[in-house]
């Protein structure tokens, strides 16, 4: 682990790096603009252009929604925004310091768009007209990268409960799966799982064809063993994500 970016043993020990700061400010500003459009202008339809709606993307070609939905959050619940901002602050800075600003921003957007594509695929078959908003998929993609790269980093969950980063990642996955099984809320499970899956895919390197070819070659050499190399970083209301 790079000592210069080694996470501290605190759940509140995030790093306010330039790209993370810009993302936090832009999302807070977008939230304020959305409240202005909704309550002062009385123009809720302006927000609808930015929601991720499977039918709009597929039938109307509104592909920008795969990105714009990341900046929109539930105007009736500021906690939706605050939790996502906190998660990005908590984990994003360490990755930005490790990868650099451009690489981190690229990763953040790829996991966010990947989460959106997952919502698009699932939503087209089950709820094509239901909008999804929020950057939780991208934030969970960031948390996934943190948990994979800094697996042994000490974390004090809520400042009290000590655990390793890998344990935190497993708890997040369990929470998302439990939400899917119980279906108790309007949380976009597809977006959450999609963000985590794309995050794992990018960090692990399994998106590279060469990685698959190497695994298949190892399988052919020894059909009883598959070798995996450990790699470094490399119809409801709207869904909230």
N, C-alpha and C positions, 0 to 999 in steps of 0.2 A: 504494500500500500504506500502511496506517495505521502511522505511525512508532512509535506507542506499543505496538504489538503485532508489530513486525517481528521475525521469527524470527532467532535468532542462528545463526552459521555453525558449529553443532556438533550432532552427532547426539544428544548428551546434554543439549541445551538446552531441555528441556520446561518447562512452567509448571504449578505445582501450584495450580490455581484451585479455588474451593469445590465446584463440581459434580463436577469431575474427582476431587477428593479424596474426596468422598462415594461416588462410584462405585467407586473403588479400595478403600476401606475396606469397603464393603458386599459386594463380590465376595470379598475376602479372608476376611471373616467367614462368608460363605456356604460357602466352601470348607472352613473349619474345622468348621462345623456338619455338612457332608456327611461329612467324615472321622469325626466323632463318631458320626453315625448309622450309618455303615458298619462301623466297627471296634469301637466300644464298645457300641453298642446292638444291633448285628447286625441292622439293619433296612434293607437295601438297597432294599426296596420303597418306602420313603419318598422316595427320590431319584427313583424312576420317575415320580412325579406331576409332576415339573418338567421332565423330558426332553421334547424336541420329537419326538413320534412321529406321523407323518402319520395312521396309522390311528386313534390316540386322538383327534386333533383332529377328524377328519372323521366318524368313526363314533360317538364318545362325546361329542363337543362340548366337549372339554377345550381351549378356545381360549386359556386363560391360558398354555399352554405356548409360545405365540408370543412371550411376554415372559420367562417364568420360565427358559427354557433359556439365556438370556443370562447368568444368574448362576451357572450350574452348569458345572464344568470337570472334566476327567478326574482322578478321585481317585488314580489310579495314576501320574500324571505331573504333578508341580508345575510343570514347565516350560510346560505348556499354559496354566496360569493366569498365570505370570510373564511370558511373552511378550506375552500380551494386555494385561496391566496396563502393561507397559512401552510398548507401542504407544499405548495410550490416554493415558498421561502425556506421551509425546513430542509428540503432535499436538493432543490435545484442549484443552489450556490456551490455545493461541493462538486457537482458534476460539471458546472460551468468552469470552475477553476481547474478541473482535471482535463477537460476536453478543449476548452476555449469557447468563446462566446458564439461564434458562428456554428460550430459543431453542436453545441448544446441547443441552440435555437432550432437547428435543423432536426435534431432528435425530438425536441418538444413538439414541433409541428407534424413530424411524421407519425408520432404516436397519437396525436390528436386527430389527424386525418384518418389514420388506421382505425381508431375508435369510431369515427364517423362512418367509415365504410362498413364496419361491423353493424352499426345501427341501421345503415341503409339496407344491407342484405337481410337482416332479420325483420326490420320494419316493413319492407316491401311485401313480405308474405303475411304479416300479422297485424300491423297497424300503420298502413302507408300514409295516413293523413295526420298522424300524431307527431307534434314537433318535439325535438330534443334540444336542450340548451345546456351549456356549462362545459367547463374544461376539466372535469373530474377524470375523464379518460386519459387526457394528456398528463395530468398530475399523478395518476396512478402509474402511468408509464414511467414517469420520473422516479417515483417511489420504487418501482420494480428495478430500475437500473441501480439505484442506491443500494437496495437489498442484495442485489447480485454482486456488485463490485465491492461493496464494503460489508460483506456478509457477517463478519465478526465484530463490526463496530458496536460498542455499547450504546444502547438507547434506553433512556428513562421515559417510558410512556406516561404522558401527562405529568411528568416530573416526579413520578412515584415508583412506577413498576419497572424494574430493570429487566432488560432482555437484549438479545442480539438483533441486529438488523434483519437477518434471515428469518428470525422468529416473528418479527413485526410483519414481514412480507407474507408469511404463511397465515397470520391472523387476519390481515387484510383480505387475502384470497378467501379464507373461510367465511368472513363477514359478507363478501359479495355473493358467494354461493348460497349462504343462508338466506340472503335477501331474495335470491332467485327462487329458492325452494318455497319460501313462505309467501312471496308476492304480497307483502304487507304495505308497500309504498309505491310511489310513482318514480322511484329511482331507476335510471336506465342501466340495468344489469348488462345489457349488450355493450353499451359504451364503456362500462367499467372493465368488463372482461376483455373487450377488444383492446383497450389501452394497455392492459397488463400483458396480453398476448403479443402485441406488436413490440412492446418494450423488451420482452424476453427475446423475441426473434432478432431484434437489432443488436442487443448486447451480446447474445450468445453466438452470433455469427451464422445461425442456421438459415438466414435469408440468402446466403451466398451459395450458388450452385456447386462451387468447389467443395464446400463442406459436406454436401450430400454425396458427391462423388467419392470423397474420402471415406465416408461412413459405409457406402455400398462396397467399395473395394475391400475394406476391412472385413465386412460381412462375408464376402466371397472367399477371402483367405481363411477365415475361421467361421464357419456357419453357426457355430454354437455361441459365439461371442460377438456382440456389437460394441465397438469401442467408441466412446465419446470423449473427445478432447476437452479439457477445461480451458476456456479462453478468457481473456481479459476483456476490457471495455470495448472494446470495439464500438281497446278503445276506452280511453281514459283521458285525464288531463295531460298536459305536456310532461314529458320525461325530463327530470333534472339529472344532470350528469356532472 
